[in-house]
């Protein structure tokens, strides 16, 4: 079993937030709420759905994800 540290958890949530923004979302919801929305409209979550599913499998359903503008490199 692999342990996920705090830095990795925060990084995964931030990355998922960027993917949600790429999909056109700007709300703040928990992972579980995002997955519930995606269940009925998977085509609107083309970039972010796989990341949301992984977060859910890792037990982060109650983590708040704020869709954000991706940072310019």
C-alpha positions in Angstrom: 0.0 0.0 0.0 1.4 3.4 -1.0 1.0 6.4 1.4 0.1 9.7 -0.2 1.7 12.6 1.6 0.1 16.1 2.0 2.1 17.6 -0.8 1.0 15.0 -3.3 -2.7 15.3 -2.2 -2.6 19.1 -2.6 -0.9 18.7 -6.0 -3.5 16.2 -7.2 -6.4 18.4 -6.1 -4.8 21.5 -7.7 -4.3 19.6 -11.0 -7.9 18.4 -11.0 -9.0 22.0 -10.4 -7.1 23.1 -13.5 -8.7 20.3 -15.5 -12.1 21.4 -14.3 -11.4 24.9 -15.5 -10.2 23.6 -18.8 -13.6 21.9 -19.1 -15.3 25.2 -18.5 -16.2 25.0 -14.8 -15.7 27.7 -12.2 -17.6 26.4 -9.1 -16.2 25.0 -5.9 -17.5 21.6 -5.0 -16.3 18.4 -3.3 -15.0 15.6 -5.3 -18.1 13.6 -4.6 -20.3 16.5 -5.9 -18.3 16.8 -9.0 -18.6 13.0 -9.6 -22.3 13.2 -9.1 -22.6 15.9 -11.7 -20.3 14.0 -14.1 -22.4 10.9 -13.8 -25.2 12.5 -15.8 -23.1 14.7 -18.1 -19.8 12.8 -18.7 -19.2 14.6 -22.0 -18.9 17.9 -20.2 -16.0 16.5 -18.0 -13.7 15.3 -20.8 -10.5 16.4 -19.2 -11.3 16.2 -15.5 -13.4 13.1 -15.1 -10.5 10.6 -14.9 -8.7 12.8 -12.3 -12.0 13.1 -10.3 -12.4 9.3 -10.4 -8.9 8.7 -9.1 -9.4 11.2 -6.3 -12.6 9.4 -5.4 -10.9 6.0 -5.4 -8.2 7.4 -3.1 -10.8 8.3 -0.6 -10.8 12.1 -1.2 -14.6 12.4 -1.8 -15.0 15.1 0.8 -12.1 17.3 -0.5 -13.1 20.7 -1.8 -12.0 21.3 -5.4 -12.1 24.9 -6.6 -12.0 25.2 -10.4 -9.3 27.7 -11.2 -7.6 29.3 -14.1 -4.5 27.3 -15.1 -1.3 29.2 -14.4 0.6 30.5 -17.4 4.0 28.9 -17.8 
